[in-house]
Amino acid sequence: MKTKNYFLQIIKDELEALKYLIFEQKFFAFLFLLSLIFVIYYLDPNPPKQIRVAGYTSLVESIHDYFEKEGFDIIVVPSEGSIQNAELLANNDTKIDVAFIQGGAIDPILASKIESLGSIAYEPVWVFYQKSLVGKIKNLRDLSNYRVGIGPQKGGTRPLVKDLFALDGINIENNPHFKVDSYENNDKEFVDGKLDAIIVVTPFVDPSIQKLLRQPNSAVLNFELSAAYSKKIPHIEEVLLPKASIDIEKLIPPQDIKLIATTTSLAVRKDLNKDLQFLLLVAMKNLNRNPDMLFFSRRQEFPSYIDPTIEASPVALKFYDYGIPEVMRYLPLSIAGFANRFWVFLISFATFIYTMSKLNIHLRSKRYNIFQRHGYEKLLEIEKAIARRVITITECSRYLDEIDALNDLVIADRVPVGSESVYFEFLNALELLRSKLDRIFSSLS
């Protein structure tokens, strides 16, 4: 037999033996199939093709093309700000998948219902005030004497502003100077002169911030005590808006301005598909190559797990420890993500199969041995019958017929590769018993 045909015959025998084993061991075969289905279900190989994001239109627009290229649709759900973003995300009925949340904006109970993929950008506390008040407003205590817009009730700005002013002994809740309204209305009233100042916590790339920085009648408050604020509030960092960094020709701003900033956390539902979480992290990593996103941060600084107020997702921790899986660099997400998580099962299964193969457990041989064992049991039964007592000619004839039937059955069964010697050993045992019966039959005739 040629080598190729020999191996093909082995494969054929193994497959046939496997089929026989499955029929014989139906329970274990069903258990294995059930385990495989459970593993696939647990790994969740099909991420949803539609992603619902709460708030931060400007950031979502920055990553829209990346997700579209991967075959996903992003739907932005409007909200008042970080608090409402978190509430929408924690509420399963809203079907929100992702939300952008400012550091320190939500309480621990709400934070426990969601998970964080990490911080993705600094969000400075922008305090814009009318230029006519330059010299009169030097700090937050001075600012409390003027009309100040602090965003909506469920926005992320108001809780942080409350904490900042509390450090100066000022309670904004009972102060009529502080106006709670939408960010859009605050901006409009500030530009129209109906508000003396507005406070907004948002990334540098926000279009409204870019517009206000160039507004002729607005000035940006310099936080002289920025280092002190960062020591008092854990999720606050000190950042710098350099002189002329907005517009060199027009010298905007006219001097270095110290700012304080929190970070934007990318939060997700706890049951969000793991592949989708990885894709979000990769998208944010790519986003932070944008020069505008690097205005206050260093390269490779984001995404990172900075704000601990929301527990980190296990997917995010794995991403920060090991980086992007190599398989995701070459395969489409729908395949790569599943393969990245399925490889553990595959390696475990392959290890088990390899170990068993080293034990020389050949299915084809086992099947044939089981088949022949039944034949040997029959021969042993006849042997014991004729050894214990004198049998009649009728019994002898019946035993001979049984041996002939067994012989036909053995010949009809295909002999697997490597079991030829076993086949002839059985035929030899069968022939020896037949000869003994023939002699008994002759003596009785």
Buried (B, 14 or more C-beta within 10 A) or exposed (E): EEEEEEEEBBEBBBEBBBEBBBEEEEEEBEEEEEEEEEBBEEBBBEBBEEBBBBBBEBBBEBBBEBBEEBEBEBEBBEBBBBBBBBBBBBEEEBEBBBBBBBBBBBEEEBBEBBBBBBBBBBBBBBBBBBEEBEEEBEBBEBBBEBBBBBBBEBBBBBBBBBBBBBBEEBEBEEEEBBBBBBBEBBBBBBBEEEBBBBBBBBBBBBEBBEEBBEBEEBBBBBBEBBEEBBEEBEBBBBBEBEBBBBEEEEEBBEEEBBBBBBBBBBBBBEEBBBBBBBBBBBBBBEBBEEEEBBBBBEEEBBBBBBBEBBBBBEBBEBBBEEEBBEBBEEBEBBBBBBBBBBEEBEEEEEEEEEEEEEEEEBBBBBBBBEBBEEBBEBBEEBBEEBEEEEBEEEBBBEBBEBBEEBBEEBEEBEBBBBBEEBBEEBEEBBEEBBEBBEEBBEEBE
